[in-house]
Amino acid sequence: MSFNFRFLITYIIKDFLFFFSFLLANPILKGLILFTI
């Protein structure tokens, strides 16, 4: 149970870091996303 939870946490962190770096690399897309939200 704890192993699956740890795996889920690491997966979420990796996905978040990838998405954050993607937004930093694309300021225009970041502006569009912030505008829609």
Protein Blocks (a to p, Z undefined) as FASTA:
>chain_A
ZZmmmmmmmmmmmmmmmmmmmmmmmmmlmmmmmmmZZ
